[in-house]
Structure formats: C-alpha cells, structure tokens
Amino acid sequence: MSEISELAAEAEKLDAADELAALRERFVLDDVVYLDGNSLGALPAGVPARVEDVVRRQWGELRIRSWEESGWWTAPERIGDRIAPLLGAAAGQIVVGDSTSVNVFKALVAAVRMAGEDDGAGRAHGVGRESGAGRGSGADRDEILVDATTFPTDGYIAESAARMTGCALRPVVPAEMPAALGDRTAAVLLNHVDYRTGRLHDLPALTAAAHQAGAYVVWDLCHSAGALPVGLDEHGVDLAVGCTYKYLNGGPGSPAFLYVRHGLQDRFDSPLPGWNSHAEPFGMRPAYAPASGAPRGRVGTPDILSLLALEAALDVWDGVSVEAVRAKSLALTDFFLRCVGEYVPDGRVESLTPAAHAERGSQVALRCDDAGDVMKRLIERGVVGDFRAPDVLRFGFTPLYVGFADVERAARVLGETLV
C-alpha cells in the first residue's frame, strides 16, 4: 500500500471512531477543506432561520416590544452565561457586546485603576494576594506589561491605555514575563494563544506570577475560546476578553465578550461608562452610577442582530464538552503534522507551532518562503487556510466540523503544491 493510501485509510478509520464526527451536520459546509476557523468559523445550520425570525417577527412585527418580550435587553448577560462553561467560568461574570479591541481597552484601564487603589499590603483582590504578596502601594504601580508578540491591535490599545493612565508600557515575551514583574507592575496583558504561531502560553503559571507580584492580569482568549479548556475561575483570572467569530462560530464581526471575576465586579471601573451600564439605565440621571455585576461591563445599546445570531450559533455546543474538543484538536494537529512530514518535500516548510501538546493551541503555522502564493494555490484547489506576512501559512482546526480526512487531504494538496 502506498504512503498516500495508507494515510488516507488511517484517516478513514479515525473519522469512523470520532465521537464528534456527527457534529459536522450542524454546520453549512461543502467539499472545501475549511481550515480557517481560527479567523472565521463556519456557519452553523440553525443560524439562518433564527436570524430570519429575529428580523421578520421580533423586529418586523413586535418591534420595540421585543426588548422585553423577546429578551433583547438581557441578551448580553444571557449569552455570556452560555459562553461561560466553555471558558470554565460560573454564571454572572461574562457580558457580550462591543468588539475585542473595545473590551481590551475597558479591561486594561480598569485593571490599572484597581491596582492604583490597592494598598502596600497587597489587598486581597486575587489568587496569591490573600497572603499579602503584593508589596508596592497602588500609587507606585505605574507600569503595564504587554505581550511583545501580541496581535497588533492589543499593542495599540495597550499603548493608548498607558498614555491615558500615566503608565510606562513595557513589551515582554510571555516566557520572560515572570522575571519582568515587579512592585511597579499594575497590569499585564497576555494572549492565551499566539495568533501567528499557535503557541499556547501557560495561563495558570503566568496568572499566578502576576498575582504574586500584586498585579492584575488581562487575558486575550481570541484563539482559545471554544478550542480548549481555559479555567478562568479555577486559575483566578482577573479579567479576560475574546472574540466569538472564530471557534465559537458567531459570524463575521459578532460581538466579543468581557469576563470580570465575581470578586472584582464591585471595583471594576470602566473607562467607557454608558447608559447601558448605569444602575438605572432608563432613569437618565446626569450622574453616573454603575450597575452591579456583569452589566457593569456594558456601554451602549446592544447590537441585537449579531448578538442573537451568536446565540443561535452556540446551539452547536449542546451536549459537547470542551475537553472532548481539545482531545480531538490535538489528534487533528498531530495527524496534520505527521501528514505534512510525509507529503511535503524536505526543507520546504518549517513548523512554528510547538510539538508539545501543553504548548499548542488549535492551529498549525508553517513557515514557507513563498507562503502568499502557496496559499492562493491551495485555495484554488479547495484547501482554505490563511497567510500571515511575511512567510507564514496558518491552518486552524475546528474539531466541531473538521475531520481527519480533511487533514490528510490538506497536507496532500500542500505537498503537491510545493513539489
């Protein structure tokens, strides 16, 4: 049996044994191998009918009555509670709305403000702080550490937040973050998974290190939400943000989420107070009084059409555990790397994604000299990934709808393209 037929036969067996294989039917798919779910998830099959109902009945017939009768007003928190189990969070800590960029800004500025309120004894505001680990007084904390490899927008937001709060901004690679922390550190902004390489950073250890130094930590979960267990509550994460259009399949531009841990909600001081986060939103008071709980993270009128499309998309998660998704993700990426090793000519690509499971997200990034042209040729042949300048091919693996036969085909076409 040829090398190609052996791997194809193995893929067929793996698909037959896959306990998540039937979930593929919950999506609108064709014969294209779609490996770009780390940029935009596929369309869940139940979304079009739900959106039509929202437009034709809720908006078209009920009109303004839908704010109450159709539950529009409570959608940001209700949908947040649906996302919460996928992130290892209890209900009442996540609000959905705005973009990831806006939520990064809210979370980071709020983190600096909370740090400024803390006393020199390291007031109990997070894991590691209950023992008085933070030594610097709030007034001394005038530095923000940011992931030096972060998605560019996070860096832009961090720079603006630093100027706004009078802090110094220091970019540091995640591996060096613990050594860089100090008495001046107010807040840390980190990515759970590196968007370019797919490297998974150690959220528990880095969170603990930040807390030991008396700092607050903000996690960007854009490339891990819906792809792997996060454990927000378990690991005492302070604040987290993330998008919903990647592994959560919420649709293009679907609203992002903001997580504020229960113990911090009464101290969360948003730099973007709006009428939707007011304690009496319809009181139209001239003075701002923040709402209690997760609604404190709201700003303006919710984007209802996108919110309810996302809510419908989350139905695909019914009966699905993140742990099972993670197990399949690792199996898919392992198999892909193995097939690439068999099909692609030696020296033609270099994997930037760690081989170790503990350091790998749900994507594989391959360095290739002519990556832009290669990706164009792959897409022409029905294998869709994406290109990141200057030389990276990215392939995202969404276990809810990607199978092992897809993986084998993608690697085989890549090998044929690179001959």
RASUL-V142089 format. One record per residue. N is the residue number from 0. RES is the residue in one small letter. SS is DSSP state (helix for helix, strand for strand, loop for the rest). PSI is psi in radians with two decimals (none if undefined). NEAR is the number of other ideal C-beta (glycine too) atoms within 12 Angstrom. Layout:
BEGIN
N	RES	SS	PSI	NEAR
N	RES	SS	PSI	NEAR
END
This chain:
BEGIN
0	m	loop	2.36	9
1	s	loop	2.83	11
2	e	helix	-0.69	18
3	i	helix	-0.83	20
4	s	helix	-0.53	14
5	e	helix	-0.79	18
6	l	helix	-0.65	30
7	a	helix	-0.69	26
8	a	helix	-0.67	18
9	e	helix	-0.70	25
10	a	helix	-0.70	33
11	e	helix	-0.72	21
12	k	helix	-0.72	18
13	l	helix	-0.71	29
14	d	helix	-0.66	27
15	a	helix	-0.53	15
16	a	helix	-0.04	15
17	d	loop	2.06	30
18	e	loop	-0.26	20
19	l	loop	0.01	34
20	a	helix	-0.63	26
21	a	helix	-0.32	17
22	l	helix	-0.36	30
23	r	helix	-0.56	27
24	e	helix	-0.21	17
25	r	helix	0.05	29
26	f	strand	2.76	28
27	v	strand	1.90	22
28	l	loop	2.90	25
29	d	loop	-2.72	14
30	d	loop	0.14	12
31	v	loop	2.45	23
32	v	strand	1.89	37
33	y	strand	1.83	37
34	l	loop	0.70	43
35	d	strand	0.45	32
36	g	loop	-0.22	41
37	n	loop	-0.04	45
38	s	loop	-0.81	28
39	l	loop	2.05	26
40	g	loop	2.75	43
41	a	loop	2.83	39
42	l	strand	2.08	29
43	p	strand	2.43	38
44	a	loop	-0.46	22
45	g	loop	-0.11	26
46	v	helix	-0.82	32
47	p	helix	-0.79	19
48	a	helix	-0.66	19
49	r	helix	-0.73	27
50	v	helix	-0.67	28
51	e	helix	-0.69	18
52	d	helix	-0.72	23
53	v	helix	-0.76	30
54	v	helix	-0.88	21
55	r	helix	-0.76	16
56	r	helix	-0.97	19
57	q	helix	-0.80	27
58	w	helix	-0.81	22
59	g	helix	-0.63	15
60	e	helix	-0.91	15
61	l	helix	-0.51	20
62	r	helix	-2.22	17
63	i	helix	-0.34	15
64	r	helix	-0.37	16
65	s	helix	-0.35	26
66	w	helix	-0.60	21
67	e	helix	-0.90	15
68	e	helix	-0.55	16
69	s	loop	0.05	27
70	g	loop	0.42	22
71	w	loop	-0.72	29
72	w	loop	-0.63	23
73	t	loop	0.04	26
74	a	helix	-0.74	37
75	p	helix	-0.70	43
76	e	helix	-0.66	36
77	r	helix	-0.79	28
78	i	helix	-0.57	39
79	g	helix	-0.69	45
80	d	helix	-0.44	27
81	r	helix	-0.58	32
82	i	helix	-0.53	46
83	a	helix	-0.84	36
84	p	helix	-0.48	28
85	l	helix	-0.28	39
86	l	helix	0.08	42
87	g	loop	0.73	32
88	a	loop	2.50	38
89	a	loop	2.84	20
90	a	loop	2.77	21
91	g	loop	0.26	24
92	q	loop	-0.09	36
93	i	strand	2.31	47
94	v	strand	2.46	46
95	v	strand	2.27	47
96	g	loop	2.80	39
97	d	loop	-3.08	37
98	s	loop	2.94	28
99	t	helix	-0.74	39
100	s	helix	-0.79	30
101	v	helix	-0.71	32
102	n	helix	-0.60	45
103	v	helix	-0.76	47
104	f	helix	-0.84	38
105	k	helix	-0.84	41
106	a	helix	-0.75	51
107	l	helix	-0.78	53
108	v	helix	-0.73	37
109	a	helix	-0.66	41
110	a	helix	-0.77	50
111	v	helix	-0.71	43
112	r	helix	-0.71	30
113	m	helix	-0.69	38
114	a	helix	-0.64	48
115	g	helix	-0.35	32
116	e	helix	-0.30	23
117	d	loop	2.57	37
118	d	loop	3.05	21
119	g	loop	-0.26	17
120	a	loop	-0.03	18
121	g	loop	1.11	29
122	r	loop	2.51	27
123	a	loop	1.70	21
124	h	loop	0.37	37
125	g	loop	2.97	38
126	v	loop	2.30	34
127	g	loop	-0.35	29
128	r	loop	-0.35	32
129	e	loop	-0.44	18
130	s	loop	0.11	16
131	g	loop	0.62	19
132	a	loop	-0.61	27
133	g	loop	2.20	38
134	r	loop	-0.59	25
135	g	loop	2.55	28
136	s	loop	2.82	21
137	g	helix	-0.68	30
138	a	helix	-0.42	16
139	d	helix	-0.20	22
140	r	loop	1.71	39
141	d	loop	0.60	26
142	e	strand	2.41	34
143	i	strand	2.25	47
144	l	strand	2.35	45
145	v	strand	2.52	42
146	d	strand	2.04	40
147	a	loop	-0.31	25
148	t	loop	0.27	28
149	t	loop	2.83	38
150	f	loop	2.37	34
151	p	helix	-0.73	21
152	t	helix	-0.69	26
153	d	helix	-0.66	41
154	g	helix	-0.72	29
155	y	helix	-0.79	20
156	i	helix	-0.76	35
157	a	helix	-0.69	43
158	e	helix	-0.73	25
159	s	helix	-0.74	23
160	a	helix	-0.66	36
161	a	helix	-0.78	29
162	r	helix	-0.71	18
163	m	helix	-0.61	21
164	t	helix	0.00	29
165	g	loop	0.43	18
166	c	loop	2.73	33
167	a	strand	2.51	23
168	l	strand	2.25	33
169	r	strand	1.93	29
170	p	strand	2.32	26
171	v	strand	2.39	30
172	v	loop	2.54	23
173	p	helix	-0.67	38
174	a	helix	-0.47	21
175	e	helix	0.03	20
176	m	helix	-0.80	36
177	p	helix	-0.70	27
178	a	helix	-0.41	16
179	a	helix	-0.32	27
180	l	loop	2.56	37
181	g	loop	-3.00	27
182	d	loop	-0.33	24
183	r	loop	-0.24	28
184	t	strand	2.11	41
185	a	strand	-0.80	48
186	a	strand	2.72	47
187	v	strand	2.30	54
188	l	strand	2.06	52
189	l	strand	2.66	55
190	n	strand	2.33	44
191	h	loop	-0.74	46
192	v	strand	2.27	44
193	d	loop	2.15	36
194	y	loop	-0.47	40
195	r	loop	-0.79	32
196	t	loop	-0.35	32
197	g	loop	0.17	43
198	r	strand	2.29	33
199	l	strand	2.14	37
200	h	loop	2.74	40
201	d	loop	1.52	25
202	l	helix	-0.83	39
203	p	helix	-0.83	27
204	a	helix	-0.72	22
205	l	helix	-0.61	39
206	t	helix	-0.80	40
207	a	helix	-0.68	27
208	a	helix	-0.74	35
209	a	helix	-0.74	47
210	h	helix	-0.67	37
211	q	helix	-0.56	30
212	a	loop	-0.04	36
213	g	loop	0.25	44
214	a	loop	2.83	52
215	y	strand	2.61	51
216	v	strand	2.37	56
217	v	strand	2.16	52
218	w	strand	2.33	51
219	d	strand	2.02	48
220	l	loop	0.36	49
221	c	loop	-0.64	41
222	h	loop	0.26	45
223	s	loop	-0.44	45
224	a	loop	2.08	49
225	g	loop	-0.01	48
226	a	loop	-0.46	43
227	l	loop	2.79	40
228	p	loop	2.44	32
229	v	loop	-0.78	42
230	g	loop	0.82	30
231	l	loop	-0.87	41
232	d	loop	-0.77	28
233	e	loop	-0.67	18
234	h	loop	0.15	31
235	g	loop	0.56	34
236	v	loop	2.42	44
237	d	loop	-1.01	47
238	l	strand	2.56	52
239	a	strand	2.65	51
240	v	strand	2.87	51
241	g	strand	2.79	50
242	c	loop	2.95	44
243	t	loop	0.07	47
244	y	loop	-0.01	35
245	k	loop	-1.81	42
246	y	loop	-0.19	49
247	l	loop	-0.12	47
248	n	loop	0.64	46
249	g	loop	-0.15	44
250	g	loop	2.80	32
251	p	loop	2.18	21
252	g	loop	0.27	21
253	s	loop	2.60	41
254	p	loop	2.64	45
255	a	loop	3.10	44
256	f	strand	2.73	53
257	l	strand	2.18	54
258	y	strand	2.20	47
259	v	strand	2.04	46
260	r	loop	2.49	43
261	h	helix	-0.82	27
262	g	helix	-0.20	25
263	l	helix	-0.11	38
264	q	helix	-0.59	30
265	d	helix	-0.15	19
266	r	helix	-0.08	29
267	f	loop	1.96	40
268	d	loop	1.65	29
269	s	loop	2.39	37
270	p	loop	-0.07	27
271	l	loop	1.17	32
272	p	loop	2.36	27
273	g	loop	3.02	24
274	w	helix	-0.48	24
275	n	helix	-0.35	34
276	s	helix	0.15	38
277	h	strand	2.58	25
278	a	loop	-0.52	21
279	e	loop	1.37	18
280	p	loop	-0.49	25
281	f	loop	0.12	12
282	g	loop	-0.35	13
283	m	loop	0.78	10
284	r	loop	2.50	14
285	p	loop	-0.45	9
286	a	loop	2.47	11
287	y	loop	2.31	23
288	a	loop	2.01	16
289	p	strand	2.54	31
290	a	loop	2.89	29
291	s	loop	2.72	20
292	g	helix	-2.79	26
293	a	helix	-0.59	39
294	p	helix	-0.28	37
295	r	helix	-0.37	37
296	g	helix	-0.04	47
297	r	loop	2.90	42
298	v	loop	-1.38	33
299	g	loop	-2.89	19
300	t	loop	2.25	21
301	p	loop	2.55	36
302	d	loop	1.48	30
303	i	helix	-0.77	31
304	l	helix	-0.82	29
305	s	helix	-0.68	31
306	l	helix	-0.80	43
307	l	helix	-0.45	40
308	a	helix	-0.74	38
309	l	helix	-0.75	46
310	e	helix	-0.73	42
311	a	helix	-0.67	34
312	a	helix	-0.58	43
313	l	helix	-0.20	40
314	d	helix	-0.45	27
315	v	helix	-0.28	37
316	w	helix	-0.07	35
317	d	loop	2.14	17
318	g	loop	0.18	15
319	v	loop	2.33	28
320	s	loop	2.51	22
321	v	helix	-0.55	32
322	e	helix	-0.72	21
323	a	helix	-0.66	22
324	v	helix	-0.75	37
325	r	helix	-0.75	33
326	a	helix	-0.74	23
327	k	helix	-0.66	36
328	s	helix	-0.81	42
329	l	helix	-0.66	33
330	a	helix	-0.71	31
331	l	helix	-0.82	45
332	t	helix	-0.62	44
333	d	helix	-0.83	29
334	f	helix	-0.67	37
335	f	helix	-0.83	49
336	l	helix	-0.64	35
337	r	helix	-0.78	26
338	c	helix	-0.68	34
339	v	helix	-0.73	35
340	g	helix	-0.56	25
341	e	helix	-0.66	24
342	y	helix	-0.53	32
343	v	loop	2.32	29
344	p	loop	2.48	16
345	d	loop	2.38	13
346	g	loop	-0.03	11
347	r	loop	-0.57	24
348	v	loop	2.79	32
349	e	strand	2.22	22
350	s	strand	2.24	31
351	l	loop	-0.15	30
352	t	loop	2.27	40
353	p	loop	2.51	26
354	a	loop	-0.54	18
355	a	loop	2.28	17
356	h	helix	-0.66	19
357	a	helix	-0.22	17
358	e	helix	0.25	24
359	r	strand	2.30	35
360	g	loop	-2.43	48
361	s	loop	0.60	47
362	q	strand	2.83	48
363	v	strand	2.25	45
364	a	strand	2.21	40
365	l	strand	2.24	41
366	r	strand	2.32	25
367	c	loop	2.30	33
368	d	loop	-0.77	17
369	d	loop	0.82	20
370	a	helix	-0.69	32
371	g	helix	-0.84	20
372	d	helix	-0.66	17
373	v	helix	-0.77	34
374	m	helix	-0.66	32
375	k	helix	-0.73	18
376	r	helix	-0.63	24
377	l	helix	-0.78	37
378	i	helix	-0.68	25
379	e	helix	-0.48	14
380	r	loop	0.26	22
381	g	loop	0.36	21
382	v	strand	1.94	34
383	v	strand	1.96	35
384	g	loop	-2.63	44
385	d	strand	2.98	32
386	f	strand	2.37	28
387	r	strand	2.18	30
388	a	loop	2.54	14
389	p	loop	-0.27	13
390	d	loop	0.56	22
391	v	strand	2.22	32
392	l	strand	2.18	49
393	r	strand	2.35	40
394	f	strand	2.05	50
395	g	strand	2.41	47
396	f	loop	1.86	49
397	t	loop	1.82	47
398	p	loop	-0.33	44
399	l	loop	-0.48	48
400	y	loop	-0.08	38
401	v	loop	2.32	50
402	g	loop	3.06	37
403	f	helix	-0.54	36
404	a	helix	-0.61	29
405	d	helix	-0.76	42
406	v	helix	-0.83	44
407	e	helix	-0.76	36
408	r	helix	-0.75	35
409	a	helix	-0.81	45
410	a	helix	-0.67	44
411	r	helix	-0.78	33
412	v	helix	-0.65	33
413	l	helix	-0.79	40
414	g	helix	-0.74	30
415	e	helix	-0.61	20
416	t	helix	-0.54	32
417	l	loop	0.02	27
418	v	loop	none	14
END
